[in-house]
Amino acid sequence: MSHDDIDELLNLPIGERGEQLARVPENQWFERKSIRVDQKSFAKAIIGMANAEGGTVVVGLSEQRVEGIDSNPSRTNELRQVPMTMVAPPLRAHFREVSVMNDRGAQDHLLIAQVPPSRHAHRRSDDTAFLRMGDSTVKLDGPMWEELVYDREAETYEAQPAGITMAELSGEAIDRLRVEIGAHGDDSHVLRSRSLLTHDGKPTIAALLLFGIAPEQLLPQALVRVLRYREDETGTGARQTMEADGDRRLEGPIPDVIAKAAALIDQWAPKRRALNGGTFGPTDVIPRDAWLEAVVNAVVHRSYSMAGDHIRVSIFPHRIEVSSPGRFPGLSDPSRPLEIARYARNPRIARVCADLGITQELGEGIRRMVDDMRRAGLSDPHYRQTSTSVIVRLDATSAISSDVIKRLPHGSLEIVTLLRSTGPLATGEIASGVNASRPTVLRWLKRLREEGLVERRGQSPRDPRATWYVPGT
């Protein structure tokens, strides 16, 4: 079962569905509420989901118990009124009741509230606003609310009709989503379950981008351009440093574009020799997970309404840059990326990509990139923002201070890079890995140890089985 979908659970036999719904972990798109929930708390839950990526609230479950709702019909009626009476502007929520067996062994019902991602920013009647983030719903302060209003009112492009018919979508691709979310019904039912159809049943732009047979025919900006350079500067004119075959344009539905981009960047990304599987061979200079996260974030969260621009991945010998049309939300500071709140410009696209296993649910893409770069001993990702785009730069630059680097013998830092990627190695293995003589490597190791960059692990000073490693790895 998909980590975020409850359709499969709702189709279980009546004796199982309540118990399973009570146990499945809450996440970005799923929250439980007791039948005792008051209107204000219920409003908070549905507002948080409408302001984020949509989701489902199930009423009648508490502390892994199946309470049911039949014992309090008046409360059920009150909750059904909340989207209209306690939310400004009123939001759309689809209610239905499903049969379950409660924890007393009697037949009962649960109230299911399905909340699509909204085109508007919503708040409660007392002027408080909320946003679903992971398995929590957080209150938005003044600046965060202003950001949400600015971005949500401006960015509704993915929800517009694409001007195509169902026949122009790939049935095979939709089948994959059907399997991942455990959905039943025809293609229209699957797309509607992810808010990918308009009110009159027409495919949206998000549906075209995700499942279109040839989305680039209507949206020529929906491509990823991968560029490869021989040197660390692009150069101009006759001095341009682009490789002869270093300009590829990748088109198609989003899942295919991401897969094709990953395969090409795997080939073109800068490499170095390192121990891999017992032998020395090429390994990524910049962690694969870091650049892949940057590419996925760009494809999922770019502004597709900007028809004159596309995503560019520029590969240099010592860095990778990913440029994506569209700015960070509202007042976000690109120089402090770890403080940027979860925000999906394209919540429908983001949710389907999570369903398909392309992205993860908790919105930690930037944090994962930072962690990957730090584990590799490299500088943090660098973000800069132009008037129309965000550019992330991943440098193969050591996080070691320049003063320490100046004190070290030339070439010795290759040992640190090698050990970070391989784990502990013996002196001879290090010499082979950095292509240097054993005496030279021993001299370098001594200096690196004095700076606290490497440590030796052995039973004695002359232990032939001793290895060297980078502290903290």
BELRA-V945033 format. One record per residue. N is the residue number from 1. RES is the residue in one small letter. D_FIRST is the distance of its C-alpha to the first C-alpha in Angstrom with 2 decimals. Layout:
BEGIN
N RES D_FIRST
N RES D_FIRST
END
This chain:
BEGIN
1 m 0.00
2 s 3.79
3 h 6.29
4 d 8.34
5 d 7.21
6 i 8.35
7 d 9.17
8 e 7.04
9 l 8.63
10 l 11.82
11 n 12.02
12 l 12.06
13 p 15.68
14 i 17.89
15 g 18.52
16 e 14.99
17 r 13.49
18 g 15.96
19 e 15.63
20 q 11.87
21 l 12.41
22 a 15.35
23 r 13.67
24 v 10.57
25 p 12.30
26 e 13.94
27 n 13.85
28 q 15.51
29 w 14.14
30 f 13.74
31 e 16.74
32 r 18.07
33 k 21.72
34 s 24.14
35 i 26.26
36 r 29.08
37 v 27.98
38 d 30.95
39 q 31.13
40 k 31.66
41 s 28.54
42 f 26.44
43 a 28.15
44 k 27.29
45 a 23.54
46 i 23.50
47 i 26.07
48 g 24.11
49 m 21.11
50 a 23.53
51 n 25.39
52 a 22.38
53 e 19.37
54 g 18.73
55 g 16.03
56 t 15.75
57 v 18.01
58 v 17.71
59 v 21.16
60 g 22.02
61 l 20.14
62 s 22.14
63 e 21.96
64 q 19.12
65 r 21.28
66 v 20.83
67 e 24.11
68 g 23.69
69 i 25.92
70 d 28.46
71 s 30.92
72 n 31.53
73 p 31.63
74 s 33.89
75 r 31.39
76 t 28.74
77 n 31.38
78 e 32.24
79 l 28.69
80 r 28.49
81 q 31.67
82 v 30.57
83 p 29.37
84 m 32.88
85 t 35.11
86 m 33.85
87 v 32.38
88 a 34.60
89 p 34.26
90 p 32.34
91 l 28.70
92 r 26.58
93 a 23.96
94 h 22.57
95 f 22.76
96 r 21.72
97 e 21.67
98 v 19.33
99 s 20.62
100 v 19.68
101 m 21.68
102 n 23.08
103 d 23.99
104 r 27.38
105 g 26.08
106 a 27.08
107 q 25.31
108 d 24.58
109 h 22.63
110 l 20.49
111 l 21.41
112 i 18.72
113 a 20.10
114 q 18.41
115 v 20.31
116 p 20.55
117 p 21.98
118 s 25.72
119 r 28.58
120 h 30.68
121 a 30.92
122 h 30.86
123 r 32.43
124 r 33.26
125 s 36.60
126 d 38.02
127 d 37.44
128 t 34.70
129 a 31.69
130 f 28.24
131 l 25.39
132 r 21.79
133 m 21.37
134 g 18.31
135 d 17.90
136 s 21.53
137 t 23.70
138 v 27.01
139 k 30.38
140 l 31.95
141 d 35.55
142 g 38.15
143 p 37.66
144 m 33.85
145 w 34.23
146 e 36.76
147 e 34.43
148 l 31.66
149 v 34.22
150 y 35.68
151 d 32.51
152 r 30.59
153 e 33.65
154 a 34.36
155 e 30.97
156 t 29.59
157 y 29.95
158 e 26.36
159 a 26.34
160 q 29.52
161 p 29.75
162 a 29.85
163 g 32.46
164 i 30.58
165 t 29.25
166 m 25.92
167 a 27.72
168 e 27.91
169 l 24.16
170 s 22.42
171 g 20.56
172 e 19.04
173 a 17.65
174 i 16.26
175 d 14.64
176 r 12.73
177 l 11.40
178 r 10.75
179 v 8.56
180 e 6.65
181 i 6.26
182 g 6.29
183 a 9.85
184 h 12.94
185 g 16.49
186 d 18.66
187 d 18.62
188 s 20.33
189 h 17.72
190 v 14.98
191 l 17.52
192 r 18.68
193 s 15.33
194 r 15.79
195 s 19.55
196 l 20.56
197 l 23.22
198 t 26.48
199 h 27.70
200 d 29.40
201 g 26.45
202 k 27.56
203 p 25.32
204 t 25.66
205 i 26.68
206 a 23.17
207 a 21.97
208 l 24.91
209 l 24.25
210 l 20.60
211 f 21.04
212 g 24.82
213 i 26.57
214 a 29.30
215 p 28.76
216 e 31.76
217 q 34.12
218 l 33.69
219 l 32.71
220 p 34.84
221 q 33.99
222 a 30.33
223 l 30.95
224 v 30.94
225 r 34.35
226 v 34.62
227 l 38.16
228 r 39.68
229 y 42.98
230 r 45.44
231 e 46.62
232 d 45.32
233 e 47.05
234 t 46.48
235 g 50.19
236 t 51.77
237 g 53.65
238 a 55.10
239 r 53.78
240 q 50.13
241 t 48.13
242 m 45.22
243 e 44.65
244 a 45.91
245 d 42.45
246 g 40.74
247 d 39.57
248 r 36.43
249 r 34.70
250 l 31.04
251 e 29.83
252 g 26.97
253 p 23.63
254 i 22.21
255 p 19.59
256 d 22.48
257 v 25.02
258 i 23.14
259 a 22.72
260 k 26.40
261 a 27.61
262 a 25.95
263 a 27.57
264 l 30.93
265 i 31.07
266 d 30.25
267 q 33.45
268 w 35.57
269 a 34.66
270 p 37.58
271 k 37.62
272 r 39.79
273 r 40.48
274 a 38.66
275 l 37.95
276 n 34.77
277 g 34.09
278 g 37.65
279 t 39.38
280 f 40.14
281 g 38.50
282 p 37.23
283 t 34.66
284 d 33.61
285 v 36.14
286 i 33.62
287 p 30.20
288 r 27.72
289 d 24.91
290 a 27.41
291 w 28.50
292 l 25.06
293 e 23.92
294 a 27.10
295 v 26.48
296 v 22.88
297 n 24.16
298 a 27.04
299 v 25.17
300 v 22.60
301 h 25.17
302 r 28.45
303 s 30.61
304 y 30.32
305 s 33.19
306 m 35.62
307 a 36.71
308 g 39.24
309 d 37.12
310 h 34.24
311 i 32.35
312 r 34.54
313 v 33.74
314 s 37.10
315 i 37.38
316 f 40.54
317 p 41.78
318 h 40.99
319 r 38.42
320 i 35.62
321 e 35.63
322 v 32.97
323 s 34.37
324 s 32.24
325 p 33.77
326 g 33.52
327 r 34.46
328 f 32.66
329 p 32.23
330 g 35.50
331 l 37.41
332 s 35.18
333 d 37.31
334 p 36.23
335 s 38.37
336 r 36.07
337 p 32.58
338 l 30.96
339 e 32.08
340 i 30.52
341 a 28.10
342 r 24.62
343 y 25.26
344 a 23.51
345 r 26.18
346 n 23.62
347 p 20.80
348 r 19.23
349 i 19.36
350 a 18.13
351 r 14.98
352 v 14.10
353 c 15.05
354 a 12.68
355 d 9.77
356 l 11.30
357 g 11.76
358 i 15.45
359 t 16.00
360 q 14.89
361 e 14.62
362 l 17.72
363 g 20.40
364 e 22.11
365 g 22.88
366 i 26.61
367 r 26.52
368 r 24.66
369 m 27.34
370 v 30.05
371 d 28.77
372 d 28.52
373 m 32.04
374 r 33.47
375 r 32.16
376 a 33.93
377 g 37.07
378 l 37.12
379 s 37.94
380 d 35.35
381 p 34.08
382 h 36.74
383 y 35.97
384 r 38.56
385 q 38.52
386 t 40.82
387 s 41.53
388 t 38.76
389 s 36.35
390 v 34.74
391 i 35.49
392 v 33.91
393 r 35.99
394 l 34.90
395 d 38.11
396 a 38.84
397 t 41.19
398 s 41.54
399 a 41.00
400 i 44.21
401 s 47.09
402 s 49.74
403 d 52.47
404 v 50.85
405 i 50.28
406 k 53.98
407 r 55.03
408 l 53.02
409 p 54.44
410 h 53.35
411 g 50.39
412 s 49.46
413 l 46.26
414 e 44.81
415 i 44.57
416 v 42.39
417 t 40.07
418 l 39.98
419 l 39.26
420 r 36.44
421 s 34.62
422 t 35.49
423 g 36.02
424 p 39.28
425 l 41.83
426 a 45.32
427 t 48.29
428 g 48.76
429 e 45.15
430 i 45.55
431 a 48.82
432 s 47.20
433 g 44.25
434 v 46.50
435 n 49.26
436 a 51.97
437 s 54.54
438 r 54.00
439 p 56.86
440 t 55.47
441 v 51.99
442 l 53.54
443 r 55.48
444 w 52.41
445 l 50.41
446 k 53.25
447 r 53.24
448 l 49.47
449 r 49.65
450 e 52.42
451 e 50.23
452 g 47.36
453 l 45.08
454 v 44.78
455 e 45.38
456 r 46.60
457 r 45.16
458 g 47.65
459 q 49.76
460 s 53.01
461 p 54.47
462 r 55.08
463 d 51.91
464 p 51.20
465 r 47.51
466 a 47.12
467 t 44.43
468 w 44.05
469 y 41.04
470 v 40.25
471 p 40.04
472 g 36.67
473 t 34.70
END
